[in-house]
Structures are given as C-alpha cells and as structure tokens.
Amino acid sequence: MDHKKLDSLKARLDSCRPLHPAILSNLHEDLVLRWTYHSNAIEGNTLTLQETKVALEGITIGGKLLREHFEAINHKDAILFMEALAQNNEELSEHSIKQIHSLILKNIDDPNSGVYRTINVIISGAEHKPPQGFEVPARMEHFIKEYQVKKEILHPVELASFVHIEFVGIHPFVDGNGRTARLLMNLELIKAGFPPVIIPVENRLEYYRALDRAHTQGDDSLFLALLETVVEKSFAPYFYALGEGP
C-alpha cells in the first residue's frame, strides 16, 4: 500500500523540528485529554470531554462512578509511561505490554492488572472468538516473534495496524485490551516519528467492524484505511499550532 501522503506530511513536520517547548506542551496537554476521553468512551466510560478534564485535575464528579475516574487517571499515566518507552526506543515486549496494562487497571482490578487471563472470554458483539485461556501465553510469545520480523519489513503505519489487530485478537487480558491495543499502536507510530492518533468514539462502529473483519476474514484493509485517515488527521494540530495551515 502506498503511504506517500503520510510520509510527505511527516517530512513536512520533521522540517519544523525542534518545535518550541510551549507549543509541544500545549499540544501534549490537549492530546492526552482527547485521547483519554475517546479511548475510554469507546469502552463505555460515560465521562464527557470536560468531565474527563476535571477528573484528570483530581476533582471528583458527582454522579459518576469512581471506576470512571480511575479509568481517566490511569489512562493518562499509561500514556506517559508509553511515551517514556518510545523516548527510549524500546521494542515491543511481553514485559512492556504487561506494564502498560497494569497501569490501565490500577485500583480497578489489581489482581488481573498485567496478568494474562486463564479463562475464556467473548468479545461482546463480535463474531471473532479469541483463543482459549490456556493458549494465551503461547499466542503472545508468537505475536512478539512475528512482530520482530514484521518491524523490519512493514511501513510504520502498517506495523502499528498489525500490532493492534493481532493483540486485540488474542485478547490476552480479562479487561482493558482495547485501551492497551491503542496505546501499543501509538507506541509504534511515535517511535517512527509520527504523531500519536486518536480513534474517535464517533467511529466506534466502523472501528469494531474493521477489527472483526480482520479477525474473521484475514482482511485488514478496512482497519488500515481507518488508521491512515486518523494518522493524516493527527498532523493537523501541529501545523495549526505552527501557523502552517492545513
């Protein structure tokens, strides 16, 4: 697949680096908020964008579950940890995956945070059936080995797509797989110099359909097309902040 447009946008942004610290700080604050809101909303969190902002500031919102507050705070912490991994150019590993997941479920389900499931699970509304619990360790080991091969031959956007599709297909944890998958996808994009992406909650149905098609038919074209769209959009805030226009 041709990624010339995305590569051109990346080259354009690279030509503007290093960005002013104030611009980076402002963009990062907005990104963390919107990423946290959309990623949690996809999974059913009812906090609005503004409520998520307040929750990240440490304020409790009346009428909202404590779990929903923890989901917001935990997701921000997981983003910061993932960014540190990217800064160190760390390769994807089972250890780093478990570390990210443990942050996602902190204070929500501590016994299962960073621990592979041993039970069988069903993905609500999906045709795809994840592997049985006893298969998870071997499937995750194979996933990492396959990643090691594909990272040498795939375009970064295709690699990020592969990581998300394969990880969420295995569904290695009892809960928090979607949020973890989107963090792992962005880990690969950031390491390659692309901005992190946000899957909008408004695209949830398209997102789920694309994943199920990839898992049941082996056709990742819908998911890759969706990812390419959000990657392209991810450059816009940077160019706006730089006064570069669309």
Backbone as CSV, one residue per row, in Angstrom:
resi,resn,N_x,N_y,N_z,CA_x,CA_y,CA_z,C_x,C_y,C_z
1,MET,0.839,-1.194,0.000,0.000,0.000,0.000,0.878,1.249,0.000
2,ASP,0.435,2.264,-0.722,1.209,3.493,-0.880,0.950,4.436,0.290
3,HIS,2.011,4.839,0.963,1.871,5.747,2.105,2.586,7.071,1.842
4,LYS,2.683,7.450,0.557,3.448,8.650,0.199,2.895,9.904,0.849
5,LYS,1.560,10.016,0.921,0.967,11.222,1.504,1.323,11.355,2.979
6,LEU,1.241,10.246,3.702,1.571,10.268,5.122,3.056,10.545,5.332
7,ASP,3.883,9.946,4.492,5.328,10.181,4.595,5.661,11.636,4.282
8,SER,4.919,12.226,3.339,5.135,13.631,2.981,4.759,14.548,4.144
9,LEU,3.648,14.232,4.809,3.233,15.024,5.979,4.267,14.912,7.094
10,LYS,4.786,13.714,7.288,5.810,13.507,8.318,7.072,14.306,7.987
11,ALA,7.480,14.286,6.721,8.673,15.035,6.306,8.464,16.532,6.522
12,ARG,7.241,16.989,6.244,6.922,18.405,6.450,7.015,18.777,7.926
13,LEU,6.488,17.917,8.796,6.567,18.185,10.234,8.007,18.098,10.719
14,ASP,8.736,17.115,10.216,10.143,16.959,10.612,10.959,18.204,10.272
15,SER,10.592,18.855,9.167,11.336,20.049,8.750,11.122,21.221,9.708
16,CYS,10.066,21.126,10.531,9.763,22.189,11.504,10.371,21.909,12.875
17,ARG,10.943,20.724,13.045,11.513,20.367,14.342,12.884,21.013,14.515
18,PRO,13.286,21.305,15.777,12.515,21.075,17.008,11.420,22.122,17.203
19,LEU,10.271,21.673,17.672,9.175,22.583,17.937,9.417,23.324,19.253
20,HIS,8.881,24.520,19.336,9.028,25.327,20.553,8.420,24.573,21.732
21,PRO,9.096,24.542,22.891,8.586,23.808,24.058,7.161,24.191,24.454
22,ALA,6.811,25.459,24.326,5.462,25.892,24.701,4.421,25.282,23.767
23,ILE,4.758,25.183,22.481,3.844,24.558,21.515,3.672,23.077,21.833
24,LEU,4.786,22.414,22.096,4.736,20.984,22.423,3.911,20.725,23.677
25,SER,4.111,21.558,24.696,3.389,21.390,25.958,1.893,21.559,25.761
26,ASN,1.509,22.572,25.001,0.097,22.841,24.747,-0.546,21.715,23.944
27,LEU,0.143,21.263,22.911,-0.364,20.167,22.086,-0.479,18.878,22.893
28,HIS,0.509,18.622,23.737,0.522,17.388,24.523,-0.627,17.353,25.523
29,GLU,-0.869,18.475,26.180,-1.957,18.538,27.158,-3.301,18.251,26.492
30,ASP,-3.513,18.849,25.328,-4.762,18.640,24.598,-4.864,17.200,24.100
31,LEU,-3.753,16.661,23.606,-3.736,15.288,23.103,-4.080,14.286,24.198
32,VAL,-3.434,14.415,25.350,-3.664,13.478,26.455,-5.136,13.487,26.864
33,LEU,-5.717,14.687,26.940,-7.132,14.806,27.307,-8.032,14.129,26.285
34,ARG,-7.863,14.465,25.009,-8.754,13.928,23.980,-8.539,12.429,23.766
35,TRP,-7.312,12.001,23.826,-7.010,10.578,23.687,-7.651,9.788,24.814
36,THR,-7.507,10.285,26.038,-8.092,9.620,27.205,-9.605,9.572,27.101
37,TYR,-10.203,10.695,26.737,-11.668,10.740,26.615,-12.167,9.740,25.576
38,HIS,-11.626,9.805,24.364,-12.128,8.954,23.282,-11.850,7.477,23.534
39,SER,-10.652,7.149,24.013,-10.310,5.740,24.233,-11.189,5.131,25.318
40,ASN,-11.454,5.890,26.378,-12.320,5.389,27.434,-13.780,5.345,26.999
41,ALA,-14.199,6.361,26.232,-15.594,6.402,25.770,-15.910,5.216,24.865
42,ILE,-14.948,4.814,24.048,-15.142,3.639,23.194,-15.488,2.417,24.038
43,GLU,-14.913,2.348,25.242,-15.123,1.191,26.121,-16.311,1.367,27.071
44,GLY,-17.054,2.498,26.927,-18.266,2.667,27.724,-18.178,3.652,28.870
45,ASN,-17.021,4.288,29.057,-16.898,5.304,30.105,-17.819,6.472,29.758
46,THR,-18.604,6.958,30.736,-19.615,7.982,30.463,-19.143,9.405,30.738
47,LEU,-17.890,9.595,31.165,-17.394,10.946,31.378,-17.350,11.703,30.054
48,THR,-17.837,12.943,30.059,-17.727,13.781,28.874,-16.288,14.278,28.743
49,LEU,-16.003,14.972,27.656,-14.657,15.522,27.466,-14.307,16.478,28.605
50,GLN,-15.234,17.364,28.958,-14.969,18.323,30.028,-14.874,17.637,31.390
51,GLU,-15.698,16.621,31.611,-15.622,15.867,32.866,-14.310,15.105,32.964
52,THR,-13.825,14.601,31.828,-12.524,13.924,31.813,-11.423,14.905,32.190
53,LYS,-11.501,16.121,31.674,-10.518,17.159,32.007,-10.500,17.424,33.512
54,VAL,-11.674,17.541,34.093,-11.786,17.792,35.531,-11.253,16.607,36.332
55,ALA,-11.589,15.391,35.885,-11.121,14.187,36.580,-9.602,14.095,36.557
56,LEU,-8.996,14.470,35.425,-7.534,14.437,35.317,-6.881,15.491,36.208
57,GLU,-7.664,16.491,36.600,-7.164,17.516,37.521,-7.344,17.100,38.973
58,GLY,-7.915,15.897,39.175,-8.039,15.358,40.530,-9.331,15.683,41.240
59,ILE,-10.314,16.180,40.490,-11.587,16.557,41.094,-12.620,15.464,40.840
60,THR,-13.352,15.087,41.883,-14.376,14.048,41.764,-15.674,14.660,41.253
61,ILE,-16.289,13.991,40.301,-17.516,14.475,39.681,-18.701,13.725,40.262
62,GLY,-19.670,14.459,40.786,-20.846,13.843,41.384,-21.650,13.049,40.377
63,GLY,-22.153,11.907,40.826,-22.992,11.085,39.968,-22.236,10.177,39.022
64,LYS,-20.901,10.234,39.062,-20.085,9.373,38.205,-19.375,8.314,39.049
65,LEU,-19.192,7.139,38.456,-18.563,6.034,39.172,-17.103,6.341,39.480
66,LEU,-16.643,5.852,40.626,-15.235,6.004,40.985,-14.362,5.315,39.936
67,ARG,-14.838,4.189,39.419,-14.106,3.461,38.381,-13.830,4.359,37.178
68,GLU,-14.824,5.169,36.818,-14.658,6.029,35.647,-13.577,7.080,35.883
69,HIS,-13.473,7.559,37.114,-12.399,8.498,37.452,-11.036,7.810,37.341
70,PHE,-10.954,6.597,37.869,-9.700,5.843,37.808,-9.319,5.539,36.357
71,GLU,-10.322,5.246,35.523,-10.030,4.962,34.113,-9.375,6.158,33.439
72,ALA,-9.821,7.358,33.786,-9.232,8.575,33.212,-7.807,8.778,33.711
73,ILE,-7.632,8.726,35.016,-6.307,8.944,35.613,-5.315,7.877,35.151
74,ASN,-5.774,6.633,35.152,-4.903,5.524,34.746,-4.471,5.646,33.289
75,HIS,-5.394,6.072,32.444,-5.068,6.174,31.025,-4.011,7.246,30.797
76,LYS,-4.126,8.352,31.497,-3.106,9.394,31.381,-1.745,8.857,31.815
77,ASP,-1.722,8.137,32.935,-0.464,7.567,33.421,0.111,6.573,32.413
78,ALA,-0.769,5.798,31.781,-0.315,4.816,30.785,0.257,5.507,29.549
79,ILE,-0.341,6.630,29.155,0.193,7.402,28.029,1.601,7.879,28.347
80,LEU,1.785,8.442,29.538,3.091,8.981,29.928,4.140,7.875,29.978
81,PHE,3.736,6.700,30.474,4.663,5.566,30.523,5.012,5.091,29.115
82,MET,3.991,4.998,28.254,4.215,4.575,26.874,5.143,5.551,26.158
83,GLU,4.965,6.835,26.416,5.824,7.846,25.791,7.276,7.697,26.243
84,ALA,7.457,7.307,27.500,8.818,7.072,28.000,9.450,5.883,27.289
85,LEU,8.653,4.858,27.033,9.150,3.706,26.274,9.556,4.132,24.878
86,ALA,8.741,4.971,24.250,9.032,5.444,22.898,10.291,6.302,22.887
87,GLN,10.434,7.125,23.913,11.611,8.001,24.014,12.891,7.177,24.059
88,ASN,12.813,6.029,24.722,13.964,5.137,24.828,14.040,4.149,23.662
89,ASN,13.100,4.295,22.714,13.043,3.433,21.533,13.005,1.948,21.910
90,GLU,12.229,1.642,22.946,12.148,0.258,23.420,11.260,-0.573,22.498
91,GLU,11.721,-1.759,22.203,10.952,-2.658,21.359,9.767,-3.230,22.129
92,LEU,8.737,-3.535,21.379,7.565,-4.165,21.967,7.972,-5.491,22.600
93,SER,7.497,-5.729,23.814,7.805,-6.975,24.512,6.630,-7.346,25.409
94,GLU,6.595,-8.596,25.813,5.535,-9.014,26.735,5.635,-8.241,28.041
95,HIS,6.853,-7.953,28.465,7.052,-7.219,29.721,6.467,-5.815,29.632
96,SER,6.767,-5.098,28.530,6.251,-3.734,28.402,4.731,-3.727,28.240
97,ILE,4.193,-4.728,27.553,2.741,-4.839,27.404,2.083,-5.006,28.770
98,LYS,2.643,-5.867,29.596,2.086,-6.086,30.938,2.212,-4.843,31.807
99,GLN,3.302,-4.093,31.640,3.476,-2.861,32.403,2.407,-1.839,32.039
100,ILE,2.165,-1.678,30.740,1.134,-0.741,30.290,-0.236,-1.169,30.804
101,HIS,-0.533,-2.459,30.671,-1.839,-2.948,31.108,-2.027,-2.803,32.611
102,SER,-0.966,-2.993,33.367,-1.087,-2.870,34.823,-1.482,-1.455,35.232
103,LEU,-1.059,-0.471,34.439,-1.454,0.916,34.720,-2.919,1.148,34.364
104,ILE,-3.380,0.508,33.297,-4.769,0.664,32.856,-5.757,0.187,33.928
105,LEU,-5.432,-0.913,34.594,-6.367,-1.496,35.573,-6.014,-1.177,37.031
106,LYS,-5.045,-0.286,37.250,-4.644,0.068,38.615,-5.840,0.606,39.406
107,ASN,-6.028,0.088,40.610,-7.121,0.474,41.507,-8.511,0.113,40.985
108,ILE,-8.548,-0.592,39.864,-9.824,-1.033,39.290,-9.973,-2.543,39.433
109,ASP,-8.925,-3.259,39.026,-8.909,-4.720,39.128,-7.456,-5.149,39.317
110,ASP,-6.908,-4.850,40.468,-5.487,-5.098,40.719,-5.066,-6.558,40.550
111,PRO,-5.890,-7.548,40.968,-5.466,-8.949,40.793,-5.239,-9.336,39.324
112,ASN,-5.930,-8.668,38.395,-5.799,-9.007,36.975,-4.950,-8.018,36.185
113,SER,-4.401,-6.997,36.855,-3.624,-5.997,36.129,-2.255,-6.563,35.753
114,GLY,-1.959,-6.531,34.469,-0.686,-7.052,33.983,-0.585,-8.560,34.021
115,VAL,-1.722,-9.244,34.148,-1.738,-10.712,34.260,-2.575,-11.297,33.127
116,TYR,-1.998,-12.215,32.368,-2.744,-12.853,31.288,-3.937,-13.619,31.851
117,ARG,-5.010,-13.584,31.096,-6.209,-14.306,31.525,-5.997,-15.827,31.441
118,THR,-6.660,-16.542,32.308,-6.654,-18.008,32.271,-8.043,-18.532,31.914
119,ILE,-8.998,-17.618,31.811,-10.365,-18.002,31.472,-10.639,-17.700,30.005
120,ASN,-11.712,-18.263,29.479,-12.146,-17.961,28.120,-13.033,-16.721,28.142
121,VAL,-12.932,-15.906,27.098,-13.733,-14.679,27.034,-14.426,-14.569,25.672
122,ILE,-15.480,-13.801,25.660,-16.201,-13.474,24.427,-16.136,-11.962,24.254
123,ILE,-15.842,-11.506,23.032,-15.858,-10.077,22.747,-17.285,-9.710,22.383
124,SER,-17.907,-8.901,23.218,-19.314,-8.554,23.048,-19.593,-7.987,21.645
125,GLY,-20.537,-8.607,20.951,-20.960,-8.125,19.648,-20.085,-8.545,18.487
126,ALA,-18.976,-9.221,18.770,-18.046,-9.603,17.700,-18.244,-11.059,17.289
127,GLU,-18.001,-11.333,16.023,-18.053,-12.701,15.521,-16.792,-13.470,15.927
128,HIS,-15.678,-12.754,16.009,-14.386,-13.368,16.348,-14.390,-13.918,17.775
129,LYS,-13.857,-15.106,17.932,-13.692,-15.713,19.253,-12.202,-15.768,19.579
130,PRO,-11.755,-15.088,20.626,-10.330,-15.105,20.996,-9.895,-16.507,21.405
131,PRO,-8.595,-16.773,21.392,-8.103,-18.094,21.814,-8.488,-18.400,23.257
132,GLN,-8.508,-19.685,23.576,-8.842,-20.088,24.942,-7.745,-19.642,25.905
133,GLY,-8.122,-19.543,27.171,-7.212,-19.023,28.183,-5.859,-19.713,28.211
134,PHE,-5.853,-21.029,28.087,-4.587,-21.775,28.191,-3.670,-21.511,26.997
135,GLU,-4.241,-20.988,25.908,-3.464,-20.714,24.700,-2.763,-19.351,24.731
136,VAL,-3.186,-18.489,25.619,-2.728,-17.095,25.593,-1.209,-16.944,25.683
137,PRO,-0.530,-17.579,26.644,0.924,-17.376,26.724,1.658,-17.725,25.431
138,ALA,1.313,-18.845,24.816,1.977,-19.248,23.571,1.639,-18.292,22.435
139,ARG,0.388,-17.830,22.382,-0.026,-16.902,21.338,0.692,-15.558,21.485
140,MET,0.894,-15.116,22.713,1.589,-13.840,22.932,3.070,-13.966,22.585
141,GLU,3.646,-15.094,22.886,5.050,-15.324,22.535,5.219,-15.314,21.016
142,HIS,4.288,-15.958,20.313,4.328,-15.976,18.849,4.111,-14.566,18.282
143,PHE,3.213,-13.812,18.897,2.923,-12.442,18.474,4.182,-11.579,18.502
144,ILE,4.954,-11.681,19.570,6.177,-10.892,19.696,7.213,-11.336,18.663
145,LYS,7.312,-12.625,18.435,8.253,-13.127,17.414,7.860,-12.637,16.026
146,GLU,6.569,-12.643,15.742,6.083,-12.174,14.441,6.344,-10.673,14.303
147,TYR,6.159,-9.949,15.390,6.436,-8.509,15.396,7.896,-8.238,15.049
148,GLN,8.806,-9.032,15.612,10.232,-8.835,15.368,10.563,-8.955,13.884
149,VAL,9.851,-9.817,13.188,10.057,-9.988,11.751,9.431,-8.828,10.979
150,LYS,8.184,-8.511,11.327,7.436,-7.518,10.562,7.977,-6.100,10.739
151,LYS,8.596,-5.807,11.866,9.100,-4.442,12.072,10.246,-4.097,11.124
152,GLU,10.836,-5.127,10.550,11.935,-4.910,9.604,11.439,-4.690,8.173
153,ILE,10.189,-5.033,7.904,9.719,-5.005,6.516,8.480,-4.134,6.292
154,LEU,7.720,-3.835,7.340,6.484,-3.075,7.168,6.701,-1.582,7.346
155,HIS,5.900,-0.794,6.653,5.829,0.646,6.905,5.310,0.842,8.331
156,PRO,5.746,1.889,9.043,5.319,2.088,10.426,3.807,2.064,10.636
157,VAL,3.045,2.627,9.694,1.588,2.613,9.831,1.049,1.194,9.708
158,GLU,1.622,0.412,8.823,1.207,-0.987,8.679,1.611,-1.804,9.902
159,LEU,2.779,-1.493,10.459,3.225,-2.196,11.663,2.301,-1.867,12.836
160,ALA,1.926,-0.604,12.961,1.013,-0.199,14.039,-0.333,-0.906,13.882
161,SER,-0.793,-1.031,12.640,-2.046,-1.735,12.365,-1.926,-3.207,12.763
162,PHE,-0.824,-3.835,12.370,-0.596,-5.242,12.722,-0.612,-5.442,14.236
163,VAL,0.093,-4.580,14.955,0.183,-4.707,16.414,-1.204,-4.632,17.045
164,HIS,-1.996,-3.658,16.625,-3.332,-3.504,17.205,-4.210,-4.710,16.891
165,ILE,-4.265,-5.084,15.612,-5.146,-6.179,15.203,-4.774,-7.487,15.895
166,GLU,-3.492,-7.816,15.898,-3.072,-9.095,16.469,-3.261,-9.125,17.984
167,PHE,-2.898,-8.038,18.635,-3.019,-8.008,20.095,-4.468,-8.151,20.542
168,VAL,-5.346,-7.336,19.951,-6.732,-7.366,20.399,-7.416,-8.660,19.968
169,GLY,-6.882,-9.299,18.912,-7.420,-10.594,18.502,-7.122,-11.679,19.529
170,ILE,-5.943,-11.603,20.122,-5.574,-12.549,21.181,-6.361,-12.245,22.452
171,HIS,-6.599,-10.933,22.691,-7.361,-10.513,23.874,-6.762,-11.138,25.143
172,PRO,-5.477,-10.856,25.399,-4.772,-11.602,26.440,-5.188,-11.308,27.877
173,PHE,-5.916,-10.213,28.084,-6.298,-9.846,29.445,-7.815,-9.939,29.625
174,VAL,-8.240,-10.034,30.860,-9.669,-10.119,31.161,-10.371,-8.821,30.766
175,ASP,-9.704,-7.707,30.986,-10.290,-6.395,30.691,-9.163,-5.447,30.280
176,GLY,-9.524,-4.359,29.608,-8.532,-3.346,29.253,-7.761,-3.607,27.983
177,ASN,-8.212,-4.578,27.187,-7.477,-4.923,25.958,-7.523,-3.814,24.907
178,GLY,-8.685,-3.199,24.731,-8.824,-2.154,23.722,-7.941,-0.955,24.002
179,ARG,-7.992,-0.469,25.242,-7.162,0.674,25.618,-5.680,0.349,25.456
180,THR,-5.307,-0.859,25.864,-3.905,-1.272,25.734,-3.505,-1.361,24.273
181,ALA,-4.380,-1.907,23.436,-4.090,-2.045,22.000,-3.836,-0.684,21.360
182,ARG,-4.649,0.306,21.717,-4.484,1.634,21.121,-3.198,2.305,21.602
183,LEU,-2.791,2.016,22.821,-1.516,2.530,23.328,-0.345,1.869,22.610
184,LEU,-0.434,0.559,22.396,0.639,-0.162,21.701,0.742,0.281,20.246
185,MET,-0.387,0.522,19.618,-0.409,1.018,18.244,0.319,2.363,18.167
186,ASN,0.028,3.228,19.120,0.669,4.543,19.129,2.142,4.477,19.516
187,LEU,2.505,3.499,20.292,3.922,3.318,20.633,4.742,3.144,19.354
188,GLU,4.221,2.341,18.429,4.942,2.114,17.171,4.965,3.371,16.301
189,LEU,3.859,4.095,16.263,3.805,5.320,15.465,4.773,6.383,15.999
190,ILE,4.783,6.567,17.309,5.647,7.586,17.911,7.118,7.248,17.703
191,LYS,7.465,5.977,17.862,8.867,5.577,17.662,9.326,5.870,16.236
192,ALA,8.378,5.819,15.296,8.715,6.058,13.886,8.634,7.537,13.519
193,GLY,8.323,8.392,14.500,8.290,9.829,14.238,6.946,10.373,13.812
194,PHE,5.900,9.544,13.869,4.552,10.011,13.551,3.873,10.510,14.829
195,PRO,2.942,11.455,14.700,2.176,11.866,15.886,1.282,10.719,16.345
196,PRO,0.964,10.657,17.625,0.008,9.643,18.083,-1.373,9.937,17.519
197,VAL,-2.173,8.901,17.373,-3.503,9.061,16.782,-4.590,8.808,17.818
198,ILE,-5.750,9.354,17.519,-6.933,9.134,18.343,-8.006,8.497,17.471
199,ILE,-8.543,7.363,17.907,-9.712,6.772,17.252,-10.927,7.427,17.899
200,PRO,-11.663,8.270,17.174,-12.797,8.966,17.784,-13.911,8.000,18.169
201,VAL,-14.566,8.276,19.291,-15.663,7.420,19.727,-16.779,7.408,18.679
202,GLU,-16.891,8.487,17.890,-17.896,8.541,16.834,-17.652,7.479,15.762
203,ASN,-16.427,6.991,15.667,-16.074,5.957,14.688,-16.062,4.554,15.299
204,ARG,-16.667,4.413,16.463,-16.609,3.145,17.187,-17.148,1.977,16.370
205,LEU,-18.306,2.157,15.720,-18.896,1.061,14.949,-17.999,0.671,13.786
206,GLU,-17.485,1.652,13.058,-16.570,1.396,11.942,-15.306,0.688,12.439
207,TYR,-14.830,1.118,13.575,-13.630,0.558,14.208,-13.847,-0.917,14.567
208,TYR,-14.959,-1.209,15.215,-15.256,-2.585,15.612,-15.458,-3.485,14.389
209,ARG,-16.142,-2.964,13.390,-16.380,-3.762,12.178,-15.067,-4.082,11.471
210,ALA,-14.184,-3.089,11.418,-12.893,-3.288,10.753,-12.065,-4.344,11.476
211,LEU,-12.096,-4.308,12.809,-11.354,-5.299,13.592,-11.941,-6.693,13.395
212,ASP,-13.261,-6.800,13.441,-13.886,-8.112,13.315,-13.627,-8.700,11.926
213,ARG,-13.616,-7.845,10.913,-13.324,-8.324,9.557,-11.891,-8.833,9.465
214,ALA,-10.971,-8.117,10.109,-9.571,-8.548,10.102,-9.416,-9.894,10.806
215,HIS,-10.153,-10.079,11.886,-10.016,-11.305,12.678,-10.722,-12.499,12.055
216,THR,-11.850,-12.265,11.413,-12.635,-13.390,10.895,-12.342,-13.703,9.429
217,GLN,-11.915,-12.692,8.666,-11.674,-12.892,7.234,-10.213,-12.697,6.837
218,GLY,-9.392,-12.278,7.794,-7.991,-12.036,7.483,-7.791,-10.835,6.581
219,ASP,-8.781,-9.944,6.551,-8.737,-8.760,5.684,-8.548,-7.514,6.558
220,ASP,-7.347,-6.969,6.533,-7.066,-5.809,7.383,-7.230,-4.479,6.651
221,SER,-7.788,-4.509,5.427,-7.862,-3.293,4.612,-8.735,-2.219,5.239
222,LEU,-9.865,-2.605,5.837,-10.745,-1.611,6.460,-10.063,-0.941,7.643
223,PHE,-9.394,-1.744,8.460,-8.726,-1.171,9.628,-7.567,-0.274,9.199
224,LEU,-6.812,-0.717,8.215,-5.676,0.077,7.744,-6.156,1.397,7.134
225,ALA,-7.277,1.357,6.436,-7.834,2.585,5.860,-8.263,3.550,6.960
226,LEU,-8.885,3.016,8.006,-9.283,3.846,9.139,-8.063,4.449,9.819
227,LEU,-7.041,3.629,10.007,-5.828,4.108,10.662,-5.149,5.194,9.824
228,GLU,-5.099,4.995,8.520,-4.484,6.006,7.658,-5.216,7.342,7.747
229,THR,-6.535,7.279,7.865,-7.339,8.501,7.982,-7.004,9.257,9.266
230,VAL,-6.921,8.530,10.390,-6.645,9.221,11.660,-5.175,9.646,11.757
231,VAL,-4.279,8.917,11.085,-2.877,9.344,11.042,-2.780,10.676,10.303
232,GLU,-3.463,10.769,9.164,-3.439,12.019,8.400,-3.977,13.174,9.243
233,LYS,-5.072,12.934,9.966,-5.667,13.978,10.800,-4.778,14.360,11.974
234,SER,-3.919,13.448,12.397,-3.087,13.708,13.575,-2.060,14.808,13.344
235,PHE,-1.756,15.106,12.094,-0.791,16.158,11.790,-1.395,17.564,11.924
236,ALA,-2.715,17.666,11.757,-3.383,18.966,11.691,-3.112,19.871,12.901
237,PRO,-3.213,19.368,14.140,-2.955,20.251,15.272,-1.549,20.838,15.275
238,TYR,-0.576,20.075,14.810,0.803,20.542,14.771,0.949,21.689,13.768
239,PHE,0.392,21.493,12.577,0.526,22.535,11.550,-0.268,23.786,11.931
240,TYR,-1.403,23.579,12.593,-2.180,24.732,13.068,-1.383,25.530,14.090
241,ALA,-0.783,24.820,15.051,-0.006,25.476,16.104,1.199,26.215,15.518
242,LEU,1.722,25.682,14.422,2.889,26.299,13.787,2.497,27.399,12.793
243,GLY,1.192,27.592,12.609,0.735,28.596,11.661,1.005,28.206,10.227
244,GLU,1.051,26.865,10.002,1.407,26.341,8.689,0.191,26.093,7.796
245,GLY,-0.989,26.256,8.362,-2.177,25.980,7.564,-2.446,24.490,7.475
246,PRO,-3.491,24.086,6.740,-3.869,22.663,6.668,-2.844,21.837,5.909
